[in-house]
Amino acid sequence: MVTLIAPSLLAADFGNLERDCKMVNASKADWFHIDVMDGVFVPNISFGMPVLKSIASHAQKPLDVHLMIVEPERYIDTFAALGSDLLTVHYEASTHLMRTLQSIKEKGMKAGVALNPHTPVELLEPIINEIDLVCLMSVNPGFGGQSFIESTYKKVTKLKSIIEKEGASTWIEIDGGVTDQNASKLMECGANVLVAGSFVFASEDPIKTIEVLKNIS
């Protein structure tokens, strides 16, 4: 399977968001990855609905929206209306996860579940067939530019084993610290989607950097 590249707009220049959206449109990237943080579930606040609406007006590729918020089920209708193609909620923030996943799908979106670095992938085994994508956090969530957590490789391998054992079609997304130095190994372990923020937007030539990641796959 071809690995998808999803630049994270958390690392974009917020003063030139339209410019950076057009850059992603023009690149070989597959998705826009958008982190929504509430300052409660994670110790940071990113952007909310008005900014997502603006991004959606410029984006020509699917919106991969990652909710790092408490009680994400309250906002499913809102994020669907804003044009989200895939909506990911955190296992740690969702008391009634199955109900939340069903609600996301009923609104016509793909349903994702994110796991913090300390959360075991085995917890998802009973419902893996209900999940379109698992987002494995390879840094502690909340801030961009962090170093990749090396134990992520083992976690990806375990999750891939569960997916194959259960006959699921769930994709594996890696979010945090992804670079051209670890992309190949992540793919070998079973990753399908790589989220890259600082590595892309802090580079001298973001379009070329995205192409480098895409060519690794």
C-alpha positions in Angstrom: 0.0 0.0 0.0 1.2 3.5 -0.8 1.9 5.5 2.3 0.0 8.8 2.6 1.7 12.1 3.7 -0.3 14.5 5.8 1.5 17.8 6.6 0.4 19.1 10.0 -0.8 22.7 9.8 0.0 23.1 13.5 3.5 23.9 12.2 2.4 26.2 9.5 2.8 30.0 9.6 -0.5 31.2 11.0 0.1 34.6 9.6 0.3 33.1 6.1 -2.2 30.2 6.4 -3.7 30.7 3.0 -0.2 30.6 1.4 0.7 27.4 3.3 -2.6 25.8 2.4 -1.8 26.5 -1.3 1.6 25.0 -0.8 0.1 21.8 0.4 -2.3 21.8 -2.5 0.6 22.1 -4.9 2.7 19.4 -3.3 2.5 15.6 -3.4 0.9 15.6 0.1 -2.3 13.5 0.3 -4.1 15.1 3.3 -4.2 18.2 5.5 -3.6 17.1 9.1 -5.3 19.6 11.5 -4.8 19.4 15.3 -7.6 20.9 17.4 -6.5 21.5 21.0 -8.6 22.8 23.9 -6.0 23.5 26.6 -7.6 20.9 28.8 -6.9 17.5 27.3 -3.5 18.8 26.2 -1.6 21.8 27.7 -1.9 23.9 24.6 -4.6 25.7 22.5 -4.3 25.6 18.7 -7.2 26.7 16.5 -11.0 26.3 16.5 -13.9 26.3 14.2 -13.4 29.7 12.4 -9.8 28.8 11.4 -10.8 25.3 10.3 -13.5 26.9 8.2 -10.9 29.1 6.6 -8.6 26.2 5.9 -11.4 24.2 4.4 -12.1 27.1 2.0 -8.6 26.8 0.6 -7.8 23.1 0.9 -8.2 20.9 -2.2 -7.3 17.7 -0.4 -9.0 15.7 2.4 -9.1 17.2 5.9 -7.7 14.8 8.5 -8.9 16.5 11.7 -7.4 15.3 15.0 -9.4 16.3 18.1 -7.2 16.7 21.2 -10.1 17.8 23.3 -12.3 16.6 26.2 -15.8 15.3 25.3 -15.2 15.3 21.5 -18.6 13.8 20.9 -20.1 17.2 21.5 -18.6 18.6 18.3 -19.1 15.8 15.8 -21.9 17.6 13.9 -19.8 20.8 13.9 -16.7 19.3 12.4 -18.7 17.4 9.9 -20.4 20.6 8.7 -16.9 22.3 8.5 -15.9 19.7 5.9 -13.8 17.2 7.8 -13.2 14.0 5.9 -11.7 12.0 8.7 -12.3 12.8 12.4 -10.0 11.3 15.0 -10.8 11.3 18.7 -8.6 10.2 21.6 -9.2 6.9 23.3 -8.3 8.7 26.6 -10.9 11.4 26.1 -13.9 9.3 24.9 -15.9 7.6 27.6 -18.3 6.0 25.2 -15.9 5.3 22.3 -18.1 3.0 20.2 -21.0 5.4 20.3 -18.7 8.3 19.3 -17.3 6.3 16.3 -20.7 5.4 15.1 -21.8 9.0 15.3 -18.8 10.1 13.3 -19.6 7.5 10.6 -23.3 8.5 10.5 -22.1 12.0 9.5 -20.3 10.6 6.5 -16.8 10.9 7.9 -14.1 8.3 8.4 -13.6 7.5 12.1 -10.2 7.6 13.8 -8.9 6.8 17.3 -5.7 8.4 18.6 -3.6 6.8 21.4 -1.2 8.7 23.6 2.4 7.2 23.9 1.6 5.4 27.1 -1.7 3.9 26.0 -1.4 0.2 24.9 -2.6 -0.7 21.4 -4.2 -3.9 22.8 -7.0 -1.9 24.2 -8.4 -1.4 20.7 -8.4 -5.1 19.7 -12.1 -5.6 20.6 -13.3 -2.8 18.3 -10.5 -2.6 15.7 -13.0 -3.5 12.9 -15.0 -0.4 13.8 -12.0 2.0 13.4 -11.0 3.4 10.0 -7.6 4.8 11.3 -5.6 4.5 14.5 -3.4 7.6 15.1 -0.4 6.6 17.2 1.1 9.6 19.0 4.9 9.3 18.6 5.5 12.4 20.8 3.6 13.6 23.9 0.6 15.5 22.5 0.3 19.2 22.8 3.2 20.8 21.1 5.0 20.5 17.7 8.7 20.1 17.2 9.3 17.3 19.7 11.6 14.4 19.4 10.3 11.0 18.1 9.7 8.3 20.8 11.7 5.3 19.7 9.3 2.7 21.3 6.8 3.7 18.6 8.2 1.2 16.2 7.3 -1.7 18.5 3.8 -0.2 19.0 3.2 0.0 15.2 4.3 -3.6 14.8 1.9 -4.8 17.6 -1.0 -2.8 16.1 -0.4 -4.1 12.6 -0.4 -7.7 14.1 -3.8 -7.0 15.7 -5.3 -5.5 12.5 -4.2 -8.6 10.5 -5.3 -11.0 13.1 -8.8 -9.5 13.2 -9.0 -9.2 9.4 -9.5 -5.4 9.7 -8.7 -2.8 7.1 -7.7 -0.1 9.7 -5.0 2.3 8.7 -2.1 3.2 11.0 -1.1 6.9 11.2 2.0 8.2 13.0 1.9 11.7 14.4 4.9 13.4 15.9 8.6 13.7 15.1 8.3 12.1 11.7 11.3 12.8 9.4 13.1 11.3 6.5 15.3 9.5 9.1 12.5 7.3 10.5 9.8 7.3 7.8 11.1 4.1 6.1 11.3 2.1 9.2 7.8 3.2 10.2 6.5 2.1 6.9 8.2 -1.3 7.3 6.5 -1.7 10.6 3.1 -1.1 9.0 2.4 2.6 9.0 0.1 3.8 6.2 -0.1 7.6 7.0 2.7 9.8 8.1 2.0 13.2 9.7 4.9 15.7 9.4 4.8 19.2 10.9 8.0 20.9 11.7 10.0 18.7 9.4 8.0 20.1 6.5 7.2 23.7 7.4 10.5 24.5 8.9 12.4 23.3 5.9 13.8 25.6 3.2 11.7 24.0 0.5 8.5 22.4 2.0 7.3 21.1 -1.4 10.6 19.3 -1.9 10.5 18.0 1.7 7.1 16.5 1.1 8.3 14.9 -2.1 11.2 13.3 -0.3 8.8 11.8 2.3 6.5 10.6 -0.5 9.3 9.1 -2.5 10.4 7.0 0.6 7.1 5.3 0.3 
